[in-house]
Every structure is written in structure tokens, then in C-alpha cells.
Amino acid sequence: MYLVNKIKEKISSEFVKNSAILLIANLISQIVAIIVYPIITRQYQPEDLGVLALFLSIGTIGFDLASAKYDSAIMIEKRDKLAGSIFDLILLINLIVCLIFWGFITFFKNWFITTFELESVAKYLFYIPIFIFFSRLNSSFQYWFNRNERFKLTARNMIVQSSANSILKVLFGFLKMTKIGLILSTLFGQILAAFAIIFRKRNYAKYIYRFNRKEMVTMAKKYAHFPLFTLPQSLVNTISGQIPIFILAPAFGMTEVGFFSLALTIGQKPITVFCSSMYQIFFQKVSQNKNNHISSFLLIKKFCLNISLVFLPIFIILGIFMPQIVTFLFGNGWYNSAVYLQIMMPWFFLTLLTSSLNYTPLIAGKQATALILEILYAAIRIILLLIGVYYKDVKLAFILYSLGSTIFLLGQLIWYLYLTKNLKYEEDSIE
């Protein structure tokens, strides 16, 4: 009875309820993806997934630029009205960045393609600004909903986006639309999710869509440290994460990029989805605790311990049997993806722990330090990858890349715990 009562007590917690809403939404999204991916890998070739990976790599860089990282300020700002002005500021920045991106592609397309060896995605570059705009819009909505504890709306947005993306991939695959089908399904997933929010009753929009110029300027100045420190950090992180795609494509071909892309999708997507839920919940909770002079260290410490106890054995078992799992689900032609997954398992596990806590430097005012560390991390990963390229050994490249990433993330986790432990003493510190 004691155990039952403790479980009931935990379930009644608002924090756990909010976490459960997002996790269930993510679970639904992943179930759809899991169901369709064995179909997709039999409809598309590794080269097709490689082209999609390269497309998304470019779009992801633009995604970071399109908010100047002001989105985090939506969670931190105490006044709802001013938080709404931050949302409007992001929407304006998003539009400007996408127009600049479109203009750059229009006037410098040939130079861009030649310089970065992007011939494989040349036909699809004009879709990138559309992807950037709607993916950033969806992200801004999620920050706004989480700030206001409208977690059901966040969940709905994620389900629509993921489900539409997965189902359309299968549909376009049946229509033999291969590369363009993969890209269009990605676009339509983001567009449908955004319109599902825009065209509903705007009871969520009390303080947004006002575009108060004075308030937007004030918020831009108040949170200027985000574009100054957090944006460069995020860009460096994004670029270093996408570097394998840009290095592998010219060095080993789009087929190897496709194998790597599937490995990342299988390994990282469930982690990313889980961590995005935890990130949003913890960001809101820790921000609230900081404003109320409450330490969040024990909460974060328990989270890390529980995650390790539950998921470490799972990662070990999956790593051992990954070749059998991958070939059974996706076909024998994707065996290389299983090998890459085995190599990257330690890195994925550390990602599971650290990604949920990436807000920590923001709240602690340590953006400058985080930027320096991200630059160091990117440099290490690039150097290790290039060693593999030098020896013309793609497997060696992945081993070194994963090893370097694992060691760095372990150090990052220790730093996050240290910052969280001392957060109550650094409530107003900004580097």
C-alpha cells in the first residue's frame, strides 16, 4: 500500500503530469515513425536519405539564425505581455532571415553549390527558406505554450508535424517521388502543424500578434546576450553536428551519408524527442525555481540517476543486437547503418543525459563560457573526422567522432550539475 500511495503522490504532481503529456505525445509521434520507417527504407535508397540529410543540415543552420535565440527569453521573461512581444520579435526576425536566405540562394546559387559541393541538393535549395520559416514558427509556438503551461497544445503540434511527415513519406514513396518526396513531406509536416495552430480559436494568443514596436525594441535590448552569446554557441553546436554530412558527402559519397543519416535517425530522433520534452519541462521549472530562490540541484541529480539506471542497460542490449535489429526492420541493404549505430551508442547515451539540461548556461548566465566550450567541441569533432578522411576510412572517422563526442559530453554533464548546484547563488549573474 505504501508503494501504491507513493506512486499516486508522484502522479498527482503537476510537474509529472506536464512531463507525461509531452512524453505521450512524443511516444505517439515515434510510434508512427517506427511503423513507417521499415516501409521507407524499402521505398528509398541510401542516396535519397543522404540528399534529405544534406537538405536538413542546411535548413537547420538557418533555423538557429531565424530566432537569434530570443526564443529562450520567452520562458525567462516574468511578464506575459513582454514575453508576447518577444514572440512577435522572433516572428519578424524569422521572416527577415528567410527573405535573406531566399535572396542569397537566388543571386549566389551557383557559387554556393560549387563552393560547398552541393550539386545533389541544387534543385531543392529554394525549399529551404520555407522549411526554416515554418519549423521556426512551430518552435516559437511550443515555447509560448510551455511558458503558459499549455502543454496539450505543444503535444498536438508535435503529433501533427511528425505524423504528417511520416505518412507523406510513405505516400510519396509509393508515387516513386524519391528525393523530392522526402523533402516535400518534411516541408508539409511543418506547414500543416503551423496551420493547425494558426487557424484554431486564438485563445492562446492574448499577448502575441500585437507587434508593439517599443516593447519589441526593449526586449531585444534586454535580452541582447542571447544573440551575442547563445546564438553563436547554438550555431557552432549545429554546424559541428552537421559537419559529418558536409565532410562525408564529398569524401565518401551520398550513399555513406544515407547510411549515417539512418543511423542518426534511429539513434538520435527518439532521444531528441524525449529530451525536447524534458528540456521544455525542466527549463520552465528551473526558471521558476530560480525566480523563487529555490535550488533545483536535487531534482536534476535524481533525473540523471534515474535515467542512467533505466536506460543504460537498454543501450547496452540494443548495442549488442543492433545489426540483427536493423537488418530485420529495414532490410539487409542497411547493415552499415547498424555498424555506425554500435559505434555511436556511448555518444547517444551521454546525449540523452545532457540535452535535457542544455538550458543550464542560459539560466546561470554562463553563455560566454558555453560558447567557448562549443567552439572547442566543434574543433575537436572536425579534426577527428578529418583524420578518418585522411586515412580514407569511414569507420575510423565515426569511431573517432563518437569517442571525442562522448568524452566532451561527459565533461559537459559535470559542468551542468555544478551550475545547477550553485544556481541559487548566481541568480542575476550574466557574463
C-alpha positions in Angstrom: 0.0 0.0 0.0 2.9 2.3 0.8 4.3 1.9 -2.7 0.9 2.5 -4.3 0.4 5.7 -2.3 3.8 7.0 -3.3 3.1 6.3 -6.9 -0.2 8.1 -6.6 1.5 11.0 -4.9 4.1 11.3 -7.8 1.4 11.1 -10.4 -0.6 13.9 -8.8 2.4 16.2 -9.2 1.8 18.9 -11.7 5.4 18.6 -12.9 5.0 14.9 -13.7 1.6 15.4 -15.3 3.1 18.0 -17.7 6.1 15.7 -18.4 3.7 12.9 -19.1 1.6 14.9 -21.6 4.7 15.7 -23.7 6.2 12.3 -23.4 3.0 10.6 -24.5 2.8 13.0 -27.5 6.4 12.2 -28.4 5.6 8.5 -27.9 2.7 8.7 -30.4 5.0 10.5 -32.9 7.7 7.9 -32.5 5.3 5.0 -32.9 4.1 6.5 -36.2 7.8 6.9 -37.3 8.7 3.4 -36.2 5.8 1.9 -38.1 6.6 3.7 -41.4 10.4 3.6 -41.4 10.6 -0.1 -42.4 8.5 0.9 -45.4 10.5 4.0 -46.1 13.8 2.2 -46.2 12.4 -0.2 -48.8 11.0 2.6 -50.9 14.0 4.9 -50.9 17.7 4.3 -51.4 20.5 5.3 -49.0 21.4 8.1 -51.5 17.9 9.5 -51.2 18.1 9.7 -47.5 21.6 11.3 -47.9 20.1 14.1 -50.0 17.4 14.7 -47.4 20.1 14.8 -44.7 22.1 17.4 -46.6 19.0 19.5 -47.2 18.1 19.4 -43.4 21.7 20.2 -42.5 21.5 23.5 -44.4 18.0 24.2 -43.1 18.9 23.5 -39.5 21.6 26.2 -39.6 19.0 28.7 -40.9 16.7 27.5 -38.2 19.0 28.8 -35.5 19.5 32.1 -37.2 15.8 32.7 -37.6 15.2 33.4 -33.9 18.6 34.9 -33.0 17.9 32.6 -29.9 15.4 35.0 -28.4 13.1 32.1 -28.1 14.6 31.1 -24.7 13.7 34.6 -23.5 10.1 33.7 -23.9 10.5 31.3 -21.0 12.6 33.6 -18.8 10.7 36.9 -19.1 8.4 37.3 -16.0 5.7 39.5 -17.6 3.4 37.7 -20.1 2.8 40.9 -22.1 6.5 41.4 -22.7 7.0 37.7 -23.4 4.4 38.1 -26.1 6.5 40.9 -27.6 9.5 38.6 -27.7 7.4 36.1 -29.7 6.5 38.9 -32.1 10.2 39.9 -32.4 11.1 36.3 -33.3 8.4 36.2 -35.9 9.8 39.3 -37.5 13.4 38.0 -37.3 12.3 34.7 -38.8 10.7 36.5 -41.8 13.8 38.7 -42.4 16.2 35.7 -42.2 14.1 33.7 -44.6 13.9 36.5 -47.1 17.7 37.0 -46.9 18.2 33.3 -47.3 15.9 33.3 -50.4 17.8 36.3 -51.9 21.2 34.6 -51.3 20.1 31.4 -53.0 18.6 33.4 -55.9 21.7 35.5 -56.6 24.5 33.2 -55.4 23.2 29.8 -56.1 25.9 28.6 -58.5 28.7 29.9 -56.2 27.1 28.3 -53.2 26.7 24.9 -54.9 30.2 24.9 -56.3 32.0 26.1 -53.2 30.3 23.6 -50.8 29.8 20.8 -53.3 26.0 20.8 -53.0 25.2 19.6 -56.5 23.0 16.8 -55.1 20.6 19.3 -53.4 20.9 22.1 -56.1 17.3 21.5 -57.3 15.9 21.8 -53.8 17.6 24.8 -52.3 14.6 27.1 -52.8 12.6 25.0 -50.5 14.9 25.7 -47.6 13.6 29.2 -46.6 10.1 27.7 -46.5 11.3 24.9 -44.2 13.1 27.4 -42.0 10.1 29.7 -41.6 7.6 27.1 -40.6 9.9 25.0 -38.4 10.9 28.1 -36.5 7.3 29.2 -36.2 6.3 25.8 -34.7 9.2 26.0 -32.3 8.1 29.5 -31.2 4.6 28.3 -30.6 6.0 25.5 -28.4 8.0 27.9 -26.3 4.9 30.1 -25.9 2.6 27.2 -25.0 5.1 25.8 -22.5 5.6 29.2 -20.8 1.8 29.3 -20.3 1.7 25.6 -19.3 -0.4 24.8 -22.4 1.3 21.5 -22.8 -1.6 19.9 -24.6 -1.2 22.4 -27.5 2.5 21.6 -27.6 1.7 17.9 -27.7 -0.8 18.4 -30.5 1.7 20.4 -32.6 4.3 17.7 -32.3 1.9 14.9 -33.2 0.6 16.7 -36.3 4.0 17.6 -37.6 5.6 14.1 -37.0 2.5 12.1 -38.3 2.1 14.2 -41.4 5.8 13.9 -42.2 5.9 10.2 -41.8 2.7 9.4 -43.7 3.6 11.7 -46.6 7.0 10.0 -46.9 5.2 6.7 -47.4 2.7 8.2 -49.9 5.4 9.9 -52.0 7.4 6.7 -51.9 4.5 4.8 -53.5 4.4 7.5 -56.1 8.1 7.0 -56.8 8.9 10.6 -56.0 12.1 9.6 -54.1 14.3 12.7 -53.3 11.6 15.4 -53.9 9.1 13.3 -52.0 11.3 13.2 -48.9 11.8 16.9 -49.0 8.1 17.8 -49.6 7.0 15.5 -46.8 9.3 17.3 -44.4 8.0 20.7 -45.6 4.3 19.8 -45.4 4.7 18.3 -41.9 5.9 21.7 -40.6 3.3 23.7 -42.6 0.4 21.5 -41.5 1.4 21.7 -37.9 1.7 25.5 -38.0 -1.7 26.0 -39.7 -3.3 23.6 -37.2 -2.5 26.3 -34.6 -3.0 29.4 -36.6 -6.5 28.5 -37.7 -7.8 27.4 -34.3 -9.6 29.7 -31.9 -7.0 32.2 -30.7 -7.5 31.8 -27.0 -3.8 31.1 -26.8 -2.9 34.5 -28.5 -3.8 37.0 -25.8 -0.4 38.7 -25.8 1.0 37.8 -29.2 0.5 39.2 -32.7 0.4 42.7 -31.3 3.8 43.9 -32.8 4.3 46.7 -30.3 7.5 48.3 -31.7 8.5 49.9 -28.4 8.2 46.7 -26.4 10.0 44.6 -29.1 12.9 47.0 -29.1 13.0 47.0 -25.3 13.0 43.2 -25.2 15.7 43.0 -28.0 18.0 45.2 -25.9 17.2 43.5 -22.6 18.0 40.0 -23.9 20.8 41.1 -26.3 23.1 38.5 -24.6 21.1 35.7 -26.4 22.1 36.7 -29.9 25.5 37.8 -28.7 26.4 34.6 -26.9 23.7 31.9 -27.2 23.2 32.3 -30.9 26.9 31.8 -31.8 27.0 28.9 -29.3 24.0 27.3 -30.9 25.3 27.9 -34.4 28.6 26.3 -33.6 26.8 23.3 -32.0 24.5 23.0 -35.0 27.3 23.3 -37.5 29.5 20.8 -35.6 26.5 18.4 -35.5 26.0 18.7 -39.3 29.7 18.6 -40.1 29.7 14.8 -40.7 27.2 15.3 -43.5 29.3 18.1 -45.2 32.5 16.1 -44.8 31.2 12.7 -45.7 29.3 13.8 -48.8 32.4 14.8 -50.9 34.8 12.3 -49.2 32.7 9.1 -49.3 29.6 9.8 -51.4 25.9 10.3 -50.7 25.3 6.6 -50.1 27.5 6.7 -46.9 25.7 9.9 -45.9 22.4 7.9 -46.3 23.7 5.1 -44.0 24.9 7.7 -41.5 21.5 9.6 -41.8 19.5 6.4 -40.9 21.8 5.7 -38.0 21.3 9.2 -36.7 17.6 8.9 -37.2 17.3 5.6 -35.3 19.7 6.7 -32.6 19.1 10.4 -32.1 15.5 11.0 -33.0 13.9 9.1 -30.1 16.5 10.8 -27.8 15.8 14.2 -29.3 12.1 13.9 -28.9 12.4 12.7 -25.3 15.0 15.4 -24.4 13.0 18.2 -26.1 10.1 17.3 -23.7 12.3 17.2 -20.7 14.1 20.3 -21.8 10.9 22.3 -22.1 9.6 21.0 -18.7 12.9 21.5 -16.9 13.5 24.9 -18.5 10.2 26.1 -17.2 10.6 24.5 -13.8 14.2 25.6 -13.1 13.4 29.1 -14.4 10.5 29.3 -12.0 12.6 27.9 -9.1 15.4 30.4 -9.8 12.9 33.3 -9.7 11.6 31.9 -6.4 15.1 31.4 -4.9 14.7 27.6 -4.9 17.5 25.2 -5.7 16.9 22.6 -8.5 20.0 20.6 -7.9 18.3 17.6 -6.2 15.7 17.5 -9.0 18.3 17.4 -11.7 20.5 14.9 -9.8 17.6 12.5 -9.4 16.7 12.8 -13.0 20.3 11.9 -14.1 20.5 8.9 -11.8 17.0 7.6 -12.7 17.7 8.0 -16.5 21.0 6.2 -16.1 19.5 3.3 -14.1 16.7 2.8 -16.7 18.4 3.5 -20.0 22.0 2.4 -19.6 21.1 -1.4 -19.6 18.8 -0.8 -22.6 21.5 1.0 -24.6 24.0 -1.9 -23.9 21.5 -4.5 -25.0 20.5 -2.6 -28.1 24.1 -2.0 -29.0 24.9 -5.7 -28.9 22.0 -6.8 -31.1 21.8 -3.7 -33.3 22.9 -5.5 -36.6 20.1 -8.0 -36.2 17.6 -5.3 -35.3 18.5 -3.0 -38.2 18.6 -5.7 -40.9 15.3 -7.2 -39.7 13.5 -3.9 -39.6 15.0 -2.1 -42.6 16.5 -4.8 -44.8 20.0 -6.2 -45.4 20.9 -3.2 -47.5 21.2 -1.0 -44.4 23.7 -3.1 -42.5 26.3 -0.3 -42.5 23.8 1.8 -40.5 23.8 -0.8 -37.8 27.6 -0.7 -37.5 27.6 3.1 -37.2 24.9 2.8 -34.6 27.0 0.5 -32.5 30.0 2.9 -32.7 27.9 5.8 -31.6 25.9 4.2 -28.7 28.1 5.8 -25.9 27.7 9.2 -27.5 23.9 8.7 -27.8 23.7 7.8 -24.1 25.5 10.9 -23.0 23.3 13.0 -25.4 20.3 11.6 -23.6 21.6 13.0 -20.3 22.9 16.3 -21.4 20.4 17.5 -24.0 17.6 17.8 -21.4 19.8 20.2 -19.4 21.1 22.5 -22.2 19.2 25.4 -20.8 21.5 25.5 -17.7 24.1 28.0 -19.1 21.2 30.3 -20.1 19.7 30.4 -16.6 23.1 30.6 -14.9 24.3 33.4 -17.2 27.2 31.4 -18.5 26.5 31.9 -22.2 30.1 33.1 -22.9 31.7 30.1 -21.3 29.2 27.8 -23.1 30.2 29.5 -26.4 33.9 28.9 -25.9 33.2 25.2 -25.0 31.0 24.8 -28.1 33.8 26.1 -30.3 36.3 23.7 -28.7 33.8 20.8 -29.1 33.3 21.6 -32.8 37.0 21.9 -33.4 37.7 18.5 -31.8 34.9 16.8 -33.8 36.1 18.3 -37.1 39.7 17.3 -36.5 38.7 13.7 -35.5 36.5 13.4 -38.6 39.3 14.7 -40.9 41.7 12.1 -39.5 39.3 9.4 -40.8 39.0 11.2 -44.2 42.8 11.4 -44.4 43.1 7.7 -44.0 40.1 7.1 -46.3 38.4 5.0 -43.6 34.8 6.0 -42.9 34.6 3.6 -40.0 37.6 5.1 -38.3 36.1 8.6 -38.8 32.9 7.5 -37.0 34.9 5.8 -34.1 37.0 9.0 -33.5 34.0 11.3 -33.9 31.9 9.3 -31.4 34.8 8.9 -28.9 35.5 12.6 -28.9 31.8 13.5 -28.6 31.4 11.1 -25.7 34.3 12.4 -23.6 33.2 16.0 -24.2 29.6 15.4 -23.3 30.7 13.7 -20.0 32.6 16.9 -19.1 29.6 19.0 -20.1 27.3 17.0 -17.9 29.5 17.5 -14.9 29.6 21.3 -15.6 25.8 21.4 -15.9 25.4 19.7 -12.5 27.9 22.2 -11.0 26.0 25.2 -12.4 22.7 23.8 -11.2 24.0 23.2 -7.7 25.2 26.8 -7.5 22.3 28.4 -9.4 20.7 29.8 -6.2 23.8 31.9 -5.5 24.1 33.3 -9.1 20.5 34.4 -9.7 21.4 37.6 -11.5 24.8 36.9 -13.0 25.3 37.5 -16.7 28.7 37.1 -18.3 
